[in-house]
Amino acid sequence: MSEITCTANAITVTGKGSVSAQPDYFHISVGIEARRNTVKEAYAAAANAITAIQQRLLELSLARDVVGTEALNVHADEQWLEGKTRAIVGYIVTSSLNVILSYDEAAADVIAAVVDVGGDAVRIHGLRPAVSDLSAAKDAARAVAWADAVHAADMYAALAGRTLGTATAITEMVDQGMIPMARAMSTGADAGIMALPMEPGQSSITATVEVTWNLI
């Protein structure tokens, strides 16, 4: 829906446009969690799980630059004892890896292998689709946003008995990026755990433009 502001001699309209594009790669967030009696034990368990996952990814021919550590947290595991006293019963170490994968047959096998080698320490936190080259889709969304703004401005100018003159200001609004319309989630493993199929679906590329015209 367009947003319109009108004065005696000018009209400002915000136009919005959206087009669909098929993602060609995605980010998968792999979490690791280890609970142990001591910080040292929890940290060692988490480190072992991360190392095993990284080694398995290398064995599957993933480049080092598509795997990155995003977080590392160490905190006490506290519980209420008999409803009266809160005590530390252990320690929890969590970390997460961001893995970039292409939408192909190997992607599901990679995720399955990660879950298999990481075991109960693995958490799959989510999947975020992405498009390598957004330029064409973004330009198409801009064109739709411009047409939306022109249509609304023309209509309101005509209703006021005026016509559009020269565009005096054009501002593209900052967009938050791609909005997933469809996404796949997967857990599984290559050693006795079935790999789930990965489908790219479609993502919505949006653009917003604010235009001011003189009224004649």
C-alpha positions in Angstrom: 0.0 0.0 0.0 1.4 3.4 -1.0 1.8 6.2 1.5 0.8 9.7 0.3 1.5 13.2 1.5 0.0 16.1 -0.4 0.5 19.9 -0.1 -0.9 22.7 -2.3 1.7 22.3 -5.0 3.4 19.0 -4.4 2.7 15.3 -3.7 4.9 12.8 -2.0 4.2 9.1 -2.5 6.0 6.0 -1.1 5.9 3.1 -3.6 6.6 -0.5 -2.7 7.6 -3.3 -5.0 8.3 -7.0 -4.6 9.6 -9.7 -7.0 10.4 -13.4 -6.5 13.9 -14.9 -6.9 15.1 -18.5 -6.4 17.9 -18.8 -3.8 21.0 -20.6 -5.0 22.7 -21.0 -1.6 21.8 -20.9 2.1 23.3 -20.5 5.5 22.8 -23.2 8.1 23.4 -22.5 11.8 24.9 -25.5 13.6 24.8 -25.2 17.4 26.9 -27.3 19.8 26.0 -27.7 23.4 27.9 -29.6 26.1 26.9 -30.0 29.8 29.4 -31.3 32.3 30.3 -31.2 35.9 33.2 -28.7 35.4 33.9 -25.9 33.0 37.0 -27.7 31.8 35.0 -30.9 31.0 32.2 -28.9 29.3 34.7 -26.9 27.2 36.6 -30.0 26.2 33.4 -31.8 25.2 32.2 -28.8 23.1 35.7 -28.5 21.5 35.8 -32.2 20.6 32.3 -31.9 18.9 33.3 -28.8 17.0 36.6 -30.3 15.9 34.9 -33.5 14.7 32.3 -31.5 12.8 35.0 -29.3 11.1 37.0 -32.4 10.2 34.0 -34.1 8.7 33.2 -31.0 6.6 36.8 -30.9 5.3 36.5 -34.6 4.4 33.3 -33.7 2.4 35.5 -31.2 0.5 33.9 -28.0 1.9 36.3 -25.0 1.8 37.4 -23.5 5.1 36.0 -20.1 4.1 32.4 -21.4 4.1 32.5 -22.5 7.7 32.7 -19.8 10.4 32.4 -19.8 14.2 29.7 -17.3 15.3 29.4 -17.7 19.0 31.0 -19.1 22.2 29.3 -19.0 25.6 30.2 -20.5 29.0 27.8 -20.4 31.9 26.8 -22.2 35.0 23.9 -24.6 35.1 21.9 -23.6 38.1 18.9 -25.4 39.6 16.7 -25.0 42.7 17.3 -27.7 45.2 14.2 -28.7 47.2 12.6 -25.4 46.1 14.7 -23.4 48.6 18.3 -23.1 47.5 19.8 -22.4 44.1 23.0 -24.3 43.4 25.4 -24.8 40.6 25.0 -28.4 39.3 27.3 -28.1 36.3 28.5 -26.0 33.5 27.3 -25.5 29.9 29.4 -24.5 26.9 27.6 -23.6 23.7 29.0 -22.5 20.3 27.6 -22.2 16.8 29.0 -22.6 13.3 27.7 -20.9 10.2 28.0 -23.1 7.2 27.3 -22.0 3.6 25.9 -24.6 1.3 24.6 -24.7 -2.3 21.2 -26.0 -3.1 22.3 -29.4 -4.6 22.1 -33.0 -3.8 25.2 -32.8 -1.6 23.7 -30.2 0.8 21.4 -32.7 2.6 24.2 -35.2 2.9 26.5 -32.6 4.5 23.9 -31.6 7.1 23.2 -35.3 7.8 26.9 -35.9 8.3 27.2 -33.0 10.7 24.3 -34.3 12.9 25.8 -37.8 12.7 29.3 -36.9 13.8 28.2 -34.3 16.4 25.7 -36.6 18.0 23.6 -35.3 20.9 25.7 -32.2 21.1 24.4 -30.8 17.8 21.5 -28.3 17.5 20.3 -27.1 14.1 19.1 -23.6 14.8 17.8 -22.6 11.4 18.3 -22.2 7.7 18.6 -18.8 5.8 18.3 -18.8 2.0 20.2 -16.3 -0.1 20.7 -15.2 -3.7 24.3 -14.8 -5.0 23.4 -12.0 -7.5 20.6 -9.7 -6.3 21.2 -6.9 -8.8 18.6 -8.0 -11.5 16.0 -8.9 -8.9 16.6 -5.7 -7.0 16.3 -3.6 -10.2 13.0 -5.4 -11.0 11.7 -4.6 -7.5 12.7 -1.0 -7.9 10.7 -0.8 -11.2 7.6 -2.2 -9.5 8.0 0.2 -6.6 8.4 3.2 -9.0 5.3 2.1 -10.9 3.4 1.8 -7.7 4.3 5.3 -6.7 3.5 6.8 -10.1 0.1 5.1 -10.2 -0.9 6.4 -6.8 0.4 9.9 -7.5 -1.3 10.1 -10.9 -4.6 9.0 -9.4 -4.6 11.5 -6.5 -3.4 14.3 -8.7 -6.3 13.6 -11.1 -8.8 13.5 -8.3 -7.6 16.9 -7.2 -7.9 18.3 -10.7 -4.2 18.5 -11.2 -1.4 16.7 -13.1 2.0 15.5 -12.2 4.9 17.8 -13.0 8.6 17.1 -12.5 9.9 14.7 -9.9 11.9 16.9 -7.5 13.1 14.2 -5.0 13.6 10.5 -5.2 14.7 8.5 -2.1 15.2 4.8 -2.0 14.3 3.5 1.5 16.7 1.2 3.3 15.5 -2.4 3.0 16.2 -5.2 5.3 16.9 -7.5 2.4 15.5 -10.8 1.2 12.4 -12.2 2.8 12.2 -16.0 2.6 8.9 -17.3 1.2 9.8 -20.9 1.5 12.5 -22.6 3.4 13.7 -26.1 4.1 14.8 -27.5 7.4 17.0 -30.5 7.7 18.5 -32.9 10.3 19.8 -36.3 9.5 23.1 -38.1 9.0 24.9 -40.1 6.4 25.6 -43.1 8.7 22.2 -44.6 9.4 20.3 -41.4 9.5 18.4 -40.3 6.4 19.3 -37.1 4.7 16.3 -34.9 4.2 15.8 -33.2 0.7 16.6 -29.5 0.5 14.4 -27.3 -1.7 15.2 -23.6 -2.4 11.6 -22.5 -2.9 11.3 -18.7 -3.7 12.3 -15.6 -1.8 10.8 -12.1 -2.0 13.1 -9.3 -3.0 11.6 -5.9 -2.0 12.2 -2.2 -2.7 10.7 1.0 -1.4 11.0 4.4 -3.0 9.7 7.8 -1.9 9.1 10.3 -4.7 8.0 13.9 -4.6 6.4 15.6 -7.7 5.4 19.1 -8.4 1.7 19.5 -9.1 0.6 21.4 -12.2 
